[in-house]
Structures are given as C-alpha cells and as structure tokens.
Amino acid sequence: MADPLAHWNDILTILAFAVAATTGYFQIQDFRKRPAQPSLIHAINPEFRSRSLGESDGLREASFNFSVEMENKGRNGFSVSRVTFTPQHGDPAEVELQDGEQSDATQFDGHASRELSFRGTTTLPNSHPDEIVATIEVETPAGNDSLQTTFTCLERR
C-alpha cells in the first residue's frame, strides 16, 4: 500500500510549482511594462560666445556649448531624439552632439546615467546680457524633460 504522506508531498510539490510559475509570469510582465524614465540631472559648463552679424539688424550670432547629465530611472531603454534650448533673449534652437561623440551615445539602457555634450547656434539681440537663462528640453520616445540653467558669455566679438 502506498504511503499517504508521499501522496500529499506530491500534491504540495505540484501546488508550490504552480504558485512559483504564476508569480514568475506576473513578475516578468511587470518588468516588461516598466517604462523608461528619462531625466535631466543638471547642466555642466553652460557657456556661449557671440559675434555681431552687422550694425543694421541689431542681432548677434551666439554659439552655445554645454553638457548635461542624463539619467534613466526606468527599466526599459530609450534614445534621445531631439534636444533644444530656448534662451530668455533670442530664438529657440536645436542642438546637436559635439564632434567626437559616438552615434550610439544617445541610447540609454535601464538604470543608466551619462554625460552628453551639445552645441548649437542662435541669434540674440546686440544688447544681450552676459548671463542668459535658457531652458534645455530633451525629447525622447519615452517622454520629455526640461532643465533651466544660466549660460555665461565667454566672449563677444
């Protein structure tokens, strides 16, 4: 005759496996649903140089250089699709990665952070101050984030 305890042991083993498999399935689904969470931490060395475009129009061309520390707080990855900055004086402008940055530098894995360097140009009024507050905005498929920082003029020509 079979041992009744062995029968219950088999039933408990099968039940424990079913609970573990069900729990694992739902944890994997939760892991896949965790969206990327792009975030700008802070700007590093925000600076610009400006030069006159001519006496008659009252405008100057300004070249902006800055780095930002970005972080992905989510589990899924994302890529930076567009970065713009909008100065308090002057026109909004799109910026691009500095020369020497890798083409895959804008790819962020889950729980990753990185420093990216950008440059861009815009026009400013001739009477612009030496410190300009600008908003940096990053657009990603996972969402947008913005950061306000002060750019310091290094040179006027």
C-alpha positions in Angstrom: 0.0 0.0 0.0 1.2 3.5 -0.9 2.3 5.9 1.8 -0.4 8.6 2.3 2.3 11.1 3.3 4.1 10.6 -0.1 0.8 11.4 -1.9 0.4 14.7 0.0 4.0 15.5 -0.6 3.5 15.2 -4.4 0.4 17.4 -4.2 2.2 20.1 -2.3 5.2 20.0 -4.7 2.8 20.5 -7.7 1.0 23.3 -5.9 4.2 25.1 -5.0 5.5 24.8 -8.6 2.2 26.3 -9.9 2.3 29.2 -7.4 6.0 29.9 -8.3 5.3 29.7 -12.1 2.3 32.1 -11.8 4.3 34.5 -9.6 7.2 34.4 -12.1 4.9 35.1 -15.0 3.4 38.2 -13.4 6.8 39.5 -12.4 8.1 39.2 -15.9 5.0 41.0 -17.2 5.6 43.8 -14.6 9.3 44.0 -15.7 8.3 44.4 -19.3 5.8 47.1 -18.6 8.2 49.4 -16.7 8.7 52.3 -19.0 11.9 54.3 -19.4 12.0 57.4 -17.3 14.4 60.0 -18.8 15.6 62.7 -16.5 17.9 65.7 -16.8 20.1 65.9 -13.7 22.0 69.1 -14.3 23.8 71.2 -16.9 27.6 71.2 -16.9 29.6 74.3 -18.1 26.8 76.1 -19.9 28.6 78.8 -21.9 28.2 80.8 -25.1 30.2 83.1 -27.4 28.6 85.8 -29.5 29.6 87.8 -32.6 27.9 90.6 -34.4 26.1 89.9 -37.6 26.0 93.5 -38.7 25.3 97.0 -37.4 22.0 97.4 -39.1 20.0 94.5 -37.9 20.9 94.7 -34.2 21.5 90.9 -33.9 24.4 88.8 -32.8 25.0 85.1 -33.6 25.6 83.1 -30.5 27.2 79.7 -30.3 26.2 77.7 -27.2 28.1 74.8 -25.7 27.0 72.7 -22.7 26.9 69.3 -21.3 24.0 67.7 -19.4 24.0 64.7 -17.1 21.0 62.5 -18.1 19.6 59.5 -16.2 17.2 56.7 -17.0 15.4 55.8 -13.8 13.2 53.2 -15.5 13.9 49.6 -16.6 13.4 50.0 -20.3 15.8 51.8 -22.5 15.2 54.9 -24.6 17.1 57.1 -27.1 17.3 60.9 -27.2 15.6 62.1 -30.4 15.9 65.8 -30.1 17.5 68.4 -27.8 16.5 72.1 -27.9 17.3 75.2 -25.9 15.2 78.3 -25.5 17.1 81.4 -24.2 15.2 84.2 -22.5 16.6 86.6 -25.1 16.7 85.3 -28.6 15.4 82.4 -30.7 14.9 78.8 -29.7 17.4 76.5 -31.4 18.0 72.8 -31.8 21.4 71.5 -30.7 23.5 68.5 -31.7 26.0 66.3 -30.1 29.6 67.6 -30.0 32.1 66.2 -32.5 33.7 63.0 -31.3 30.6 61.7 -29.5 29.6 58.2 -30.6 26.5 57.8 -32.7 25.0 55.4 -30.1 25.7 57.9 -27.3 22.1 58.9 -27.1 21.0 55.3 -26.3 20.2 54.8 -22.7 19.7 51.4 -21.1 17.7 50.8 -17.9 19.0 52.5 -14.8 21.8 54.2 -16.7 23.2 57.7 -16.5 25.6 59.6 -18.8 27.0 63.0 -19.6 26.4 64.2 -23.1 27.9 67.4 -24.7 26.0 69.6 -27.1 26.5 72.7 -29.2 24.1 74.9 -31.2 23.7 78.4 -32.6 21.0 81.0 -32.4 20.6 84.8 -32.7 20.5 87.2 -29.8 19.9 90.9 -29.6 23.1 93.1 -29.6 22.2 94.2 -26.1 22.0 90.8 -24.6 23.3 90.3 -21.0 26.4 88.3 -20.2 24.3 85.7 -18.4 21.3 84.3 -20.2 18.9 81.9 -18.6 17.8 79.2 -21.0 15.6 76.1 -20.9 17.1 72.9 -22.2 14.5 70.4 -23.4 15.1 66.8 -24.2 12.6 64.8 -26.3 12.5 61.0 -26.2 10.1 58.4 -27.3 9.7 57.7 -23.5 8.7 61.3 -22.6 10.1 64.8 -22.3 12.1 66.6 -19.6 13.4 70.1 -19.3 16.0 71.9 -17.2 16.5 75.6 -16.7 20.1 76.9 -16.4 22.2 80.0 -16.8 24.6 80.3 -19.7 27.7 82.6 -19.2 29.1 84.6 -22.1 32.8 83.9 -22.6 33.5 86.2 -25.5 31.9 89.0 -27.5 33.3 89.8 -30.9 
